[in-house]
Amino acid sequence: MTARSARPAFAELFTPPIVGLTTVVPDPCAPPITFTLLQCERTGATAAQYNSGSIPQGTAQQLSQETSGNPALKPEQADTYTVGLNFAPSQIAHLTGSIDYFHIQVKDEIGVIPYLVILSNCANTGDPTFCNQIVRSPSTGSLTGNSIASGGFVIQKNFNLGTAINSGIDVQLNYKLDLPPGFGDVSFALNGAYLLHNETTPLPGAHTYDCAGLFGATCQTINPRWHHLFRTTWDTPWNVSASLTWRYIGSVSQDNNSNDPTLNLATFGGYDFYNATIPSYSYVDLEATWNVNKVLQVRAGANNILDKDPPVIDSGIVSGGAANTYSIYDMFGRQLFVAFTAKF
């Protein structure tokens, strides 16, 4: 087991407050209203503003946030450990592999309290820890302000939050198959990872939610349980090799539809059938390398040869501009390439 600490970055400590728009979920107290009067009052709206039409909804679901540093930040600390097994069985020639379990626990993690965690916890409990992060405009009750003075934003200030735990299993397998004389050999390589936990405790004593296998506005990133790269390479005796690679990303479900009370129905005020899941994605890449001589090497190939498009996600879940998707997916479709390497 090893322990490490990290000093807060200068920008995290001293960044001045800035109010700007961010793509998030709609204001649940603006039309169409999904919070009760009591819930909206806890978030700072008045009874007179509730259901009166005075609270404007953010354009394209863009509400305002105040971002800033925090001079009171403490260093993050983490405990990490790994347990692994390497094997090369004599009964199976040319087979090698490894299986490793990893566990990373971060304490005093530096970050912001997720937008949805603030809104849902304030509305449901009235806890000032969360409600104090919501600053509605006094005149309209909106969350679409553009300055500190006017109000109308949710504070996204850096804090030493609770803890984060990330654990899983890494798998590597390699095997080489000798072909008949004069045809070289074929090798197979698998690199995969299974995610067991991706837990966040936003504040000490707060409910812990696990984003393993999920995506969404609270979990923010794609967290597939399983993903891998599987490559098959033919090494010929003619100074040419060819590789076929299978990139796999497992399916994920939207956090809004989870049974976890912190995540459940936090985004749309109900079950989201349209964005309920992102199915598993497979990409196939092809590459060939020719070692012309000791000086010149030529490579050519195609990535995503089936020209598979990325998933399109609701802009209230992910801010992706024209693409509205996550960068983990192939954004550019089929790509052809040719490269030359010369050694002098």
Secondary structure, 3 states (H helix, E strand, C coil): CEEEEECCCHHHHHCCCEEEEEECCCCCCCCCCCCCHHHHHHCCCCCCCCCCCCCCCCHHHEEEEEEECCCCCCCEEEEEEEEEEEECCCCCCCEEEEEEEEEEEEECCEECCCHHHHHHHHHHHCCHHHHCCEECCCCCCCCCCCCCCCCCEEEEECEECCEEEEEEEEEEEEEEEECCCCCCEEEEEEEEEEEEEEEEECCCCCCCEECCCEECCCCCCCCCCEEEEEEEEEECCCCEEEEEEEEEECCEEEHHHCCCCCCCCCCCCCCCCCCCEECCEEEEEEEEEEECCCCEEEEEEEECCCCCCCCCCCCCCCCCCCCCCCCCCCCCCCEEEEEEEECC
